[in-house]
Structure formats: structure tokens, C-alpha cells
Amino acid sequence: MIRIYGMPSCSYCDFIHEQIAGREDEFEYINIAEHIRFLSAFIRLRDTNPVFDRMKEIGDVGIPAFVFEDGRVSIDPADAGLIEYGSAAACSVEDHKSGRKGC
């Protein structure tokens, strides 16, 4: 199972969350805004994993973040077989704001 850290106020996370709907046997989505223990777990991961170095350097949070069963961490949705927000296969910002399903 792939664990995904994200939060609802993140359009990139929302886009990922829509893609995994109904696929709870493959993905566990952890809303870091839901409880302090989830945020704390993500911060520990972010502070100790070099995958996030570039994100921290540019002032980005680093979500959505993907943690694989083997412990590998990625910030690239393609590594989890998902489509990245803003890619050619993704919806536009306007689609997302208007509530288009899957955006």
C-alpha cells in the first residue's frame, strides 16, 4: 500500500485524492490537516528525508508525498502510477476550481 500525505487546501493533493478514490486497497491518504499527529509524522519525514531538500530550499511544503511499502519516499505522482497536476494529462486550474470531477 502506498501512503500519501496531503491536505484538502492543496490543489495538487486534491487532484491526487480524486485519482485514488475507491482504491483504498492500494493507497492510504493521510490528511495532515486533520490531526496534529498526522502533521507531526509528515514533518518528521520531511525533515529527515533528502527527497525534500529541494522543496525546502524553494520554500515548498512537499505535498503530496508518497511513501512506498519498501520505505522509499517520492514527491513524484508518476512513481505511484498517478498523474501530476499541471501535466498534459491533467485538468486546468479552471477545471479544478469549477469542481470538475477528477480535477
Helices and strands as residue ranges (DSSP letters): E 2-6, H 11-20, E 27-31, H 36-48, G 50-52, H 53-57, E 65-67, E 73-74, G 77-80, H 93-97
